[in-house]
Amino acid sequence: MAFEIDKKRLRITGLVFGLLLGVVLTVLSIASFYIILSATSVVIISSVPFIFSALFPILLVVVLCFNFRKRVGGFWALREAATGIFIMFFTAFVIQFTLRDQLFAKVIEPHMIEKTQAAMTNSVTKFLKESKTSPDIIKKKLAEIQGEFNAQKDVTIGRQIQGVGISIIFMFVLAIIFAAFFKKEAQVYNPPTV
């Protein structure tokens, strides 16, 4: 007889942890935005997105996965772990999309991209001038930054739908990877029958 996980408990725990993950990731993302706006150093501007968008979220997901497994009984097979973690990721994605991408970026800070671009342009220009870089290289670098930000401004509904689809596939693959690391199957003793 194998260890059985209550499917309803798995889904509810995934939703609760996903809600928590989504709120924390949204707060980290908004904090990252304001740190970038107030920073004058290129090092800070380039390291903050990595720290707030990759490092902290990975550490948070690891902690949540350990607690998730403990909350559903301490054991789960790969399939159950992948299901629970995907539910957590998907819920966090919906929360982030709603709070950060729709509410914050369109209502609270509708000029978020322009402000980020201005902060980045100012710090890169200052850094390059202090490094005694030639004006041609500075112009070229600023044109690259301008191009990257222009691509972010031209978001159509089709590109948003495509982005959501790619994000869901990415979350599924990531859920399987995390599930492979965090699966823990119960050892069942089956004595030989004579």
KOLKETI-287162 format. One line per field, with one value per residue: residue number from 1; residue in one letter; y, x, z of N, C-alpha, C in turn. Coordinates in nm, 4 decimals, decimal comma, always signed. Last residue first. Layout:
N
num <- (NUM/...)
residuo <- (A/...)
nyy <- (Y/...)
nxx <- (X/...)
nzz <- (Z/...)
cayy <- (Y/...)
caxx <- (X/...)
cazz <- (Z/...)
cyy <- (Y/...)
cxx <- (X/...)
czz <- (Z/...)
***
This chain:
194
num <- (194/193/192/191/190/189/188/187/186/185/184/183/182/181/180/179/178/177/176/175/174/173/172/171/170/169/168/167/166/165/164/163/162/161/160/159/158/157/156/155/154/153/152/151/150/149/148/147/146/145/144/143/142/141/140/139/138/137/136/135/134/133/132/131/130/129/128/127/126/125/124/123/122/121/120/119/118/117/116/115/114/113/112/111/110/109/108/107/106/105/104/103/102/101/100/99/98/97/96/95/94/93/92/91/90/89/88/87/86/85/84/83/82/81/80/79/78/77/76/75/74/73/72/71/70/69/68/67/66/65/64/63/62/61/60/59/58/57/56/55/54/53/52/51/50/49/48/47/46/45/44/43/42/41/40/39/38/37/36/35/34/33/32/31/30/29/28/27/26/25/24/23/22/21/20/19/18/17/16/15/14/13/12/11/10/9/8/7/6/5/4/3/2/1)
residuo <- (V/T/P/P/N/Y/V/Q/A/E/K/K/F/F/A/A/F/I/I/A/L/V/F/M/F/I/I/S/I/G/V/G/Q/I/Q/R/G/I/T/V/D/K/Q/A/N/F/E/G/Q/I/E/A/L/K/K/K/I/I/D/P/S/T/K/S/E/K/L/F/K/T/V/S/N/T/M/A/A/Q/T/K/E/I/M/H/P/E/I/V/K/A/F/L/Q/D/R/L/T/F/Q/I/V/F/A/T/F/F/M/I/F/I/G/T/A/A/E/R/L/A/W/F/G/G/V/R/K/R/F/N/F/C/L/V/V/V/L/L/I/P/F/L/A/S/F/I/F/P/V/S/S/I/I/V/V/S/T/A/S/L/I/I/Y/F/S/A/I/S/L/V/T/L/V/V/G/L/L/L/G/F/V/L/G/T/I/R/L/R/K/K/D/I/E/F/A/M)
nyy <- (-1,6288/-1,3002/-1,0551/-0,7374/-0,4303/-0,1100/+0,1863/+0,5120/+0,7830/+1,0120/+1,3205/+1,5860/+1,8036/+1,7750/+1,7333/+1,9737/+2,1499/+2,0462/+2,0841/+2,3632/+2,4312/+2,3432/+2,5167/+2,7691/+2,7538/+2,7450/+2,9971/+3,1679/+3,1252/+3,2366/+3,5024/+3,5792/+3,5640/+3,7672/+3,9845/+3,9865/+4,0516/+4,3046/+4,4490/+4,6787/+4,8715/+4,8993/+4,7246/+4,8424/+5,0671/+4,9521/+4,8788/+5,1294/+5,2618/+5,1025/+5,1615/+5,4362/+5,4272/+5,3105/+5,5114/+5,7258/+5,6138/+5,5909/+5,8628/+5,9725/+5,7305/+5,7362/+5,7915/+5,7057/+5,9092/+5,8442/+5,6000/+5,6838/+5,8626/+5,6841/+5,5084/+5,6829/+5,7764/+5,5344/+5,4454/+5,6508/+5,6372/+5,3776/+5,4070/+5,5932/+5,4471/+5,2375/+5,3749/+5,5343/+5,4455/+5,3385/+5,2731/+5,1560/+4,9906/+4,8742/+4,7926/+4,6395/+4,4759/+4,3830/+4,3475/+4,2162/+4,0303/+3,9012/+3,8019/+3,6225/+3,4487/+3,3469/+3,2144/+3,0126/+2,8804/+2,7891/+2,6170/+2,4341/+2,3294/+2,2050/+2,0045/+1,8605/+1,7798/+1,6178/+1,4176/+1,3121/+1,2275/+1,1967/+1,2995/+1,3488/+1,5206/+1,6126/+1,8644/+2,0137/+1,9313/+2,0386/+2,3122/+2,3528/+2,3087/+2,5122/+2,7477/+2,7410/+2,7610/+3,0104/+3,1794/+3,1404/+3,2438/+3,5187/+3,6088/+3,5707/+3,7025/+3,9569/+4,0707/+4,0223/+4,1263/+4,3980/+4,4816/+4,5004/+4,7321/+4,9318/+4,8958/+4,9624/+5,2232/+5,4356/+5,5585/+5,4752/+5,5210/+5,3341/+5,0950/+5,0990/+5,0785/+4,8172/+4,6616/+4,6904/+4,5518/+4,2956/+4,2381/+4,2388/+4,0182/+3,8143/+3,8163/+3,7431/+3,4887/+3,3418/+3,3450/+3,2068/+2,9659/+2,8735/+2,8397/+2,6555/+2,4370/+2,3774/+2,2946/+2,0694/+1,9014/+1,8630/+1,7157/+1,4835/+1,3535/+1,0955/+0,7815/+0,5447/+0,2106/-0,1186)
nxx <- (+0,5019/+0,5829/+0,8005/+0,6673/+0,7168/+0,7217/+0,7773/+0,8701/+0,7329/+0,9284/+0,9638/+1,0715/+1,2335/+1,3439/+1,1188/+0,9854/+1,1460/+1,0858/+0,8102/+0,8011/+0,9284/+0,7325/+0,5229/+0,6317/+0,6567/+0,3848/+0,3099/+0,4660/+0,3549/+0,1002/+0,1684/+0,2753/+0,0456/-0,0984/+0,0697/+0,0616/-0,2122/-0,2204/+0,1122/+0,3383/+0,5666/+0,7441/+0,9525/+1,0818/+1,1851/+1,3875/+1,5705/+1,6256/+1,7565/+1,9855/+2,0999/+2,1464/+2,3397/+2,5486/+2,5951/+2,6746/+2,9105/+3,0618/+3,0923/+3,2338/+3,4364/+3,4708/+3,5519/+3,4113/+3,2312/+3,0705/+2,9620/+2,8158/+2,6311/+2,4962/+2,3862/+2,2169/+2,0396/+1,9265/+1,7943/+1,6073/+1,4661/+1,3583/+1,1910/+1,0124/+0,9020/+0,7772/+0,5833/+0,3643/+0,1640/+0,1415/-0,1329/-0,2287/-0,0436/+0,1221/-0,0667/-0,2720/-0,1252/+0,1177/+0,0685/-0,1873/-0,2152/+0,0312/+0,0505/-0,1680/-0,0896/+0,1494/+0,0564/-0,0889/+0,1243/+0,2786/+0,0882/+0,0435/+0,3044/+0,3213/+0,1239/+0,2269/+0,4786/+0,4025/+0,2613/+0,4694/+0,6614/+0,4996/+0,5603/+0,5482/+0,4476/+0,1866/+0,1574/+0,3467/+0,5881/+0,5630/+0,5574/+0,8110/+0,9648/+0,8544/+0,9240/+1,2053/+1,2156/+1,0942/+1,2856/+1,5051/+1,3933/+1,3424/+1,6149/+1,7247/+1,5410/+1,4559/+1,6339/+1,8854/+1,8457/+1,7782/+2,0235/+2,2390/+2,2124/+2,1889/+2,4310/+2,6107/+2,5530/+2,4041/+2,1846/+1,8470/+1,5773/+1,4869/+1,5630/+1,3860/+1,1418/+1,1687/+1,1951/+0,9389/+0,7964/+0,9050/+0,8361/+0,5558/+0,5294/+0,6303/+0,4352/+0,2062/+0,2837/+0,3225/+0,0581/-0,0699/+0,0667/-0,0174/-0,2915/-0,2800/-0,1546/-0,3504/-0,5528/-0,4316/-0,3844/-0,6424/-0,7416/-0,5854/-0,3952/-0,1790/-0,0812/+0,1705/+0,0688/+0,0835)
nzz <- (+0,1536/+0,0659/+0,1990/+0,2965/+0,1975/+0,3115/+0,1460/+0,1876/+0,0088/-0,1763/-0,2525/-0,4598/-0,5139/-0,7706/-0,9257/-0,8818/-1,0257/-1,2836/-1,2966/-1,2815/-1,5196/-1,6993/-1,6204/-1,6714/-1,9532/-2,0209/-1,9210/-2,0818/-2,3322/-2,2794/-2,2224/-2,4713/-2,6304/-2,5080/-2,5681/-2,8454/-2,8749/-2,7646/-2,7714/-2,6692/-2,6964/-2,4844/-2,5256/-2,7388/-2,6144/-2,4587/-2,6587/-2,7770/-2,5645/-2,5444/-2,7934/-2,7629/-2,5631/-2,7094/-2,9023/-2,7406/-2,6330/-2,8630/-2,9237/-2,7061/-2,5273/-2,1727/-1,9098/-1,7024/-1,6736/-1,8927/-1,8064/-1,5791/-1,6953/-1,8652/-1,6770/-1,5334/-1,7369/-1,8288/-1,5965/-1,5584/-1,8011/-1,7843/-1,5662/-1,6730/-1,8858/-1,7455/-1,5876/-1,6109/-1,4393/-1,1536/-1,1049/-1,3526/-1,4787/-1,2869/-1,0807/-1,2233/-1,4189/-1,3138/-1,0298/-0,9949/-1,2154/-1,2294/-0,9662/-0,9665/-1,1723/-1,0626/-0,8366/-0,9668/-1,0927/-0,8732/-0,7469/-0,9514/-0,9671/-0,7178/-0,7481/-0,9726/-0,8809/-0,6646/-0,7986/-0,9595/-0,7688/-0,4455/-0,1155/+0,2359/+0,4250/+0,4218/+0,3262/+0,4665/+0,3574/+0,1015/+0,1741/+0,2823/+0,0502/-0,1126/+0,0256/-0,0044/-0,2864/-0,3279/-0,2062/-0,3757/-0,6115/-0,5386/-0,4871/-0,7611/-0,9506/-0,8907/-0,7097/-0,8324/-1,0924/-1,0394/-0,9014/-1,0803/-1,2347/-1,0421/-0,9059/-1,1097/-1,1681/-0,9267/-0,8424/-0,7585/-0,7676/-0,9552/-0,8327/-0,6175/-0,7500/-0,8622/-0,6308/-0,5252/-0,7223/-0,6835/-0,4190/-0,4442/-0,6153/-0,4558/-0,2503/-0,3977/-0,4953/-0,2566/-0,1544/-0,3621/-0,3457/-0,0993/-0,1660/-0,3822/-0,2567/-0,0673/-0,2433/-0,3671/-0,1436/-0,0494/-0,2625/-0,2513/-0,0044/-0,0968/+0,0261/+0,0034/-0,0949/+0,0000)
cayy <- (-1,7661/-1,3977/-1,1620/-0,8623/-0,5414/-0,2423/+0,0891/+0,3760/+0,7018/+0,9047/+1,2344/+1,4667/+1,7999/+1,8013/+1,6313/+1,8495/+2,1619/+2,0507/+1,9480/+2,2830/+2,4660/+2,2831/+2,3718/+2,7322/+2,7686/+2,6322/+2,8750/+3,1650/+3,0857/+3,0971/+3,4209/+3,5803/+3,4783/+3,6298/+3,9497/+3,9580/+3,9266/+4,1966/+4,4302/+4,5495/+4,8273/+4,9888/+4,6989/+4,7106/+5,0837/+5,0057/+4,7780/+5,0218/+5,3155/+5,1103/+5,0238/+5,3913/+5,4885/+5,2411/+5,3764/+5,7363/+5,6523/+5,4682/+5,7723/+6,0090/+5,8242/+5,6653/+5,8601/+5,6110/+5,8967/+5,9703/+5,6029/+5,5839/+5,9084/+5,8009/+5,4577/+5,6157/+5,8689/+5,6211/+5,3666/+5,6176/+5,7602/+5,4127/+5,3120/+5,6270/+5,5702/+5,2077/+5,2924/+5,5715/+5,4229/+5,3907/+5,3465/+5,2528/+5,0666/+4,9305/+4,8832/+4,7452/+4,5488/+4,4196/+4,4243/+4,3256/+4,1200/+3,9634/+3,9006/+3,7315/+3,5233/+3,4186/+3,3288/+3,1079/+2,9414/+2,8815/+2,7293/+2,5130/+2,4026/+2,3176/+2,1051/+1,9180/+1,8656/+1,7360/+1,5012/+1,3652/+1,3292/+1,1424/+1,3125/+1,2651/+1,4899/+1,4830/+1,7601/+2,0399/+1,9012/+1,8935/+2,2518/+2,3660/+2,2274/+2,3713/+2,7117/+2,7363/+2,6460/+2,8889/+3,1725/+3,1049/+3,1033/+3,4273/+3,6031/+3,5141/+3,5649/+3,8786/+4,0738/+3,9851/+3,9862/+4,3082/+4,4756/+4,3864/+4,6030/+4,9187/+4,8734/+4,8319/+5,1219/+5,3487/+5,6335/+5,4425/+5,6041/+5,4775/+5,1343/+5,1027/+5,2019/+4,9339/+4,6667/+4,7428/+4,6947/+4,3607/+4,2433/+4,3376/+4,1498/+3,8475/+3,8483/+3,8719/+3,5974/+3,3635/+3,4023/+3,3411/+3,0457/+2,9059/+2,9276/+2,7875/+2,5007/+2,4220/+2,4100/+2,1848/+1,9392/+1,9334/+1,8451/+1,5717/+1,4067/+1,2374/+0,8589/+0,6634/+0,3318/+0,0000)
caxx <- (+0,5482/+0,4812/+0,7743/+0,7363/+0,6340/+0,7808/+0,6756/+0,9220/+0,7337/+0,8297/+1,0063/+0,9892/+1,1642/+1,4312/+1,2245/+0,9273/+1,1396/+1,2241/+0,8641/+0,7356/+0,9920/+0,8661/+0,5053/+0,5957/+0,7759/+0,4726/+0,2475/+0,4854/+0,4945/+0,1158/+0,1027/+0,3594/+0,1603/-0,1507/+0,0412/+0,1892/-0,1586/-0,2939/-0,0233/+0,2814/+0,4758/+0,6276/+0,8627/+1,0215/+1,0794/+1,2691/+1,5168/+1,5623/+1,6317/+1,8917/+2,0639/+2,0537/+2,2102/+2,4936/+2,5571/+2,5549/+2,8003/+3,0244/+3,0284/+3,0932/+3,4166/+3,4341/+3,6131/+3,5099/+3,3353/+3,1459/+3,0462/+2,9221/+2,7237/+2,5661/+2,4808/+2,3280/+2,1205/+2,0010/+1,9017/+1,7035/+1,5367/+1,4491/+1,3024/+1,0910/+0,9741/+0,8832/+0,6873/+0,4853/+0,1469/+0,2618/-0,0524/-0,3066/-0,1379/+0,1828/+0,0460/-0,3016/-0,2483/+0,1083/+0,1810/-0,1423/-0,3230/-0,0245/+0,1460/-0,1614/-0,2162/+0,1512/+0,1463/-0,1589/+0,0185/+0,3352/+0,1479/-0,0696/+0,2477/+0,4101/+0,1150/+0,0916/+0,4677/+0,4857/+0,1922/+0,3464/+0,6937/+0,5651/+0,4837/+0,5858/+0,5892/+0,2137/+0,0725/+0,2053/+0,5590/+0,5743/+0,4468/+0,6926/+0,9867/+0,8436/+0,7827/+1,1444/+1,2751/+1,0305/+1,1490/+1,5144/+1,4348/+1,2329/+1,5144/+1,7812/+1,5904/+1,3765/+1,4915/+1,8621/+1,8853/+1,6828/+1,8933/+2,2305/+2,2215/+2,0834/+2,3029/+2,6189/+2,5229/+2,5148/+2,2659/+1,9891/+1,6553/+1,4622/+1,6259/+1,5308/+1,1723/+1,1427/+1,3040/+1,0538/+0,7700/+0,9131/+0,9769/+0,6208/+0,4808/+0,6983/+0,5750/+0,2099/+0,2464/+0,4331/+0,1685/-0,1142/+0,0749/+0,1243/-0,2509/-0,3420/-0,0932/-0,2190/-0,5748/-0,4740/-0,2745/-0,5456/-0,8021/-0,5768/-0,5294/-0,1948/-0,1748/+0,1261/+0,1491/+0,0000)
cazz <- (+0,1301/+0,1057/+0,1019/+0,3313/+0,1535/+0,3349/+0,1868/+0,1710/+0,1309/-0,1725/-0,1424/-0,4385/-0,3860/-0,6560/-0,9265/-0,8300/-0,8796/-1,2341/-1,3056/-1,1777/-1,3933/-1,7023/-1,6159/-1,5340/-1,8710/-2,0561/-1,8672/-1,9362/-2,3087/-2,3205/-2,1199/-2,3512/-2,6605/-2,5063/-2,4288/-2,7795/-2,9292/-2,6980/-2,8229/-2,6309/-2,8017/-2,4921/-2,4119/-2,7590/-2,7145/-2,3922/-2,5662/-2,8544/-2,6205/-2,4311/-2,7584/-2,8682/-2,5326/-2,5923/-2,9438/-2,8251/-2,5438/-2,7909/-3,0198/-2,7268/-2,6384/-2,2952/-2,0242/-1,7555/-1,5712/-1,8937/-1,9261/-1,5674/-1,5911/-1,9197/-1,7766/-1,4648/-1,6570/-1,9207/-1,6545/-1,4524/-1,7642/-1,8945/-1,5593/-1,5542/-1,9134/-1,8429/-1,5262/-1,6834/-1,5833/-1,2211/-1,0066/-1,2747/-1,5618/-1,4088/-1,0555/-1,1263/-1,4494/-1,4553/-1,0830/-0,9091/-1,1738/-1,3495/-1,0169/-0,8686/-1,1839/-1,1906/-0,8192/-0,8802/-1,1732/-0,9717/-0,6741/-0,8999/-1,0813/-0,7466/-0,6420/-0,9724/-0,9995/-0,6414/-0,7002/-1,0195/-0,8684/-0,5643/-0,2384/+0,1221/+0,4279/+0,4817/+0,2663/+0,4913/+0,4975/+0,1188/+0,1006/+0,3682/+0,1703/-0,1526/+0,0105/+0,1297/-0,2169/-0,3812/-0,1546/-0,2336/-0,6056/-0,5729/-0,3805/-0,6392/-0,9637/-0,9855/-0,6776/-0,6923/-1,0717/-1,1059/-0,8333/-0,9891/-1,3029/-1,1433/-0,8369/-1,0432/-1,2693/-0,9645/-0,9374/-0,7681/-0,6758/-0,9768/-0,9597/-0,5921/-0,6781/-0,9467/-0,7278/-0,4510/-0,7022/-0,8138/-0,4583/-0,3567/-0,6569/-0,5808/-0,2191/-0,3259/-0,5859/-0,3497/-0,0783/-0,3244/-0,4677/-0,1159/-0,0554/-0,3990/-0,3732/-0,0214/-0,1557/-0,4467/-0,2322/+0,0354/-0,2294/-0,3686/-0,0267/-0,0631/-0,0561/+0,0747/-0,1083/+0,0000)
cyy <- (-1,8535/-1,5359/-1,2584/-0,9702/-0,6725/-0,3484/-0,0464/+0,2792/+0,5632/+0,8237/+1,1292/+1,3850/+1,6783/+1,7761/+1,6506/+1,7391/+2,0343/+2,0596/+1,9435/+2,1396/+2,3855/+2,3097/+2,3016/+2,5815/+2,7280/+2,6360/+2,7521/+3,0386/+3,0764/+3,0453/+3,2724/+3,4961/+3,4684/+3,5317/+3,8062/+3,9230/+3,8879/+4,0612/+4,3174/+4,5432/+4,6883/+4,9381/+4,7838/+4,6779/+4,9515/+5,0303/+4,8278/+4,9148/+5,2078/+5,1595/+5,0219/+5,2466/+5,4497/+5,2963/+5,3004/+5,5987/+5,6613/+5,4972/+5,6437/+5,9170/+5,8520/+5,7672/+5,7830/+5,6682/+5,8021/+5,9673/+5,7313/+5,5905/+5,8134/+5,8509/+5,5731/+5,5612/+5,7994/+5,7156/+5,4519/+5,5404/+5,7317/+5,5371/+5,3451/+5,5353/+5,6097/+5,3334/+5,2698/+5,4965/+5,4575/+5,3698/+5,4129/+5,3386/+5,1729/+5,0140/+4,9523/+4,8444/+4,6660/+4,5007/+4,4752/+4,4125/+4,2413/+4,0662/+3,9744/+3,8416/+3,6429/+3,5046/+3,4131/+3,2330/+3,0447/+2,9538/+2,8333/+2,6363/+2,4876/+2,3973/+2,2276/+2,0308/+1,9332/+1,8331/+1,6297/+1,4589/+1,3940/+1,2564/+1,2587/+1,3017/+1,4051/+1,4419/+1,6201/+1,9320/+1,9129/+1,8536/+2,1005/+2,3019/+2,2317/+2,2785/+2,5647/+2,6922/+2,6311/+2,7649/+3,0452/+3,0901/+3,0571/+3,2788/+3,5101/+3,4998/+3,5061/+3,7342/+3,9872/+3,9735/+3,9408/+4,1598/+4,3863/+4,3723/+4,4852/+4,7837/+4,8504/+4,7990/+4,9829/+5,2449/+5,5486/+5,5308/+5,5798/+5,5659/+5,2829/+5,1475/+5,2125/+5,0626/+4,7899/+4,7580/+4,7602/+4,5116/+4,3189/+4,3513/+4,2598/+3,9839/+3,8868/+3,9117/+3,7334/+3,4807/+3,4359/+3,4135/+3,1894/+2,9890/+2,9700/+2,8855/+2,6397/+2,4908/+2,4657/+2,3101/+2,0655/+1,9824/+1,9284/+1,7110/+1,5120/+1,2783/+1,0026/+0,7478/+0,4465/+0,1247)
cxx <- (+0,4367/+0,5293/+0,6707/+0,7026/+0,7064/+0,6795/+0,7422/+0,8200/+0,7871/+0,8458/+0,8979/+1,0491/+1,0742/+1,3618/+1,3190/+1,0318/+1,0829/+1,2259/+1,0068/+0,7887/+0,9320/+0,9384/+0,6414/+0,5812/+0,7475/+0,5983/+0,3332/+0,4270/+0,5221/+0,2564/+0,1184/+0,3013/+0,2522/-0,0379/-0,0090/+0,1692/-0,0270/-0,2430/-0,0906/+0,1373/+0,4204/+0,5233/+0,7359/+0,9237/+1,0081/+1,1548/+1,3889/+1,4999/+1,5556/+1,7554/+1,9607/+2,0088/+2,1051/+2,3556/+2,4910/+2,5037/+2,6708/+2,9081/+2,9807/+3,0207/+3,2668/+3,4064/+3,5934/+3,5839/+3,4466/+3,2586/+3,1283/+3,0177/+2,8427/+2,6713/+2,5618/+2,4310/+2,2396/+2,0925/+1,9896/+1,8222/+1,6425/+1,5310/+1,4058/+1,2118/+1,0633/+0,9670/+0,8051/+0,6072/+0,2705/+0,2500/+0,0687/-0,2172/-0,2153/+0,0860/+0,0940/-0,1858/-0,2702/-0,0170/+0,1552/-0,0338/-0,2696/-0,1309/+0,0916/-0,0681/-0,2156/+0,0252/+0,1508/-0,0740/-0,0592/+0,2257/+0,2031/-0,0172/+0,1292/+0,3587/+0,1991/+0,0810/+0,3315/+0,4735/+0,2699/+0,2726/+0,5679/+0,5887/+0,5670/+0,4993/+0,6393/+0,3596/+0,1086/+0,1145/+0,4092/+0,5401/+0,4472/+0,5693/+0,8641/+0,8658/+0,7669/+0,9981/+1,2133/+1,0860/+1,0781/+1,3758/+1,4455/+1,2723/+1,3976/+1,6779/+1,6326/+1,4225/+1,4065/+1,7128/+1,8518/+1,7170/+1,7930/+2,0938/+2,2076/+2,0908/+2,1922/+2,4866/+2,5233/+2,4698/+2,3816/+2,0591/+1,8056/+1,5502/+1,6066/+1,6044/+1,3208/+1,1829/+1,2901/+1,1744/+0,8860/+0,8927/+0,9945/+0,7684/+0,5478/+0,6551/+0,6510/+0,3545/+0,2541/+0,4040/+0,2865/-0,0030/+0,0332/+0,1461/-0,1044/-0,2957/-0,1483/-0,1442/-0,4416/-0,4903/-0,3106/-0,4274/-0,7063/-0,6339/-0,5212/-0,3375/-0,1828/+0,0395/+0,0875/+0,0879)
czz <- (+0,0775/+0,0676/+0,1539/+0,2274/+0,1849/+0,2938/+0,1987/+0,2279/+0,0987/-0,0452/-0,1262/-0,3255/-0,3648/-0,5222/-0,8079/-0,8257/-0,8174/-1,0817/-1,2517/-1,1788/-1,2779/-1,5700/-1,6124/-1,5192/-1,7263/-1,9702/-1,8982/-1,8745/-2,1590/-2,2956/-2,1528/-2,2395/-2,5387/-2,5334/-2,4179/-2,6334/-2,8646/-2,7469/-2,7460/-2,6808/-2,7720/-2,5912/-2,4192/-2,6461/-2,7414/-2,4902/-2,4994/-2,7665/-2,6963/-2,4797/-2,6455/-2,8425/-2,6367/-2,5570/-2,8289/-2,8646/-2,6229/-2,6964/-2,9516/-2,8254/-2,6591/-2,4041/-2,1550/-1,8760/-1,6171/-1,7906/-1,9348/-1,6870/-1,5795/-1,8203/-1,8360/-1,5630/-1,5924/-1,8436/-1,7466/-1,5094/-1,6578/-1,8579/-1,6658/-1,5401/-1,7952/-1,8694/-1,6214/-1,6287/-1,6663/-1,3724/-1,0716/-1,1849/-1,4845/-1,4919/-1,1835/-1,1129/-1,3538/-1,4878/-1,2245/-0,9729/-1,0975/-1,3112/-1,1389/-0,9187/-1,0887/-1,2057/-0,9465/-0,8602/-1,0922/-1,0504/-0,7715/-0,8260/-1,0365/-0,8659/-0,6707/-0,8699/-1,0046/-0,7593/-0,6731/-0,9245/-0,9265/-0,6629/-0,3533/+0,0025/+0,3119/+0,4829/+0,3163/+0,4332/+0,5258/+0,2618/+0,1229/+0,3053/+0,2611/-0,0346/-0,0286/+0,1208/-0,0784/-0,3127/-0,2014/-0,1718/-0,4605/-0,5667/-0,4162/-0,5269/-0,8295/-0,9985/-0,7704/-0,6635/-0,9297/-1,0877/-0,9075/-0,9226/-1,2082/-1,2137/-0,9391/-0,9742/-1,2073/-1,0672/-0,9889/-0,8698/-0,6870/-0,8892/-0,9854/-0,7182/-0,6424/-0,8757/-0,8173/-0,5435/-0,6263/-0,8008/-0,5899/-0,3928/-0,5749/-0,6334/-0,3456/-0,2975/-0,5203/-0,4431/-0,1702/-0,2496/-0,4421/-0,2426/-0,0715/-0,2919/-0,3968/-0,1355/-0,1057/-0,3603/-0,3112/-0,0475/-0,1443/-0,3396/-0,1381/-0,0950/-0,0049/-0,0178/-0,0283/+0,0000)
***
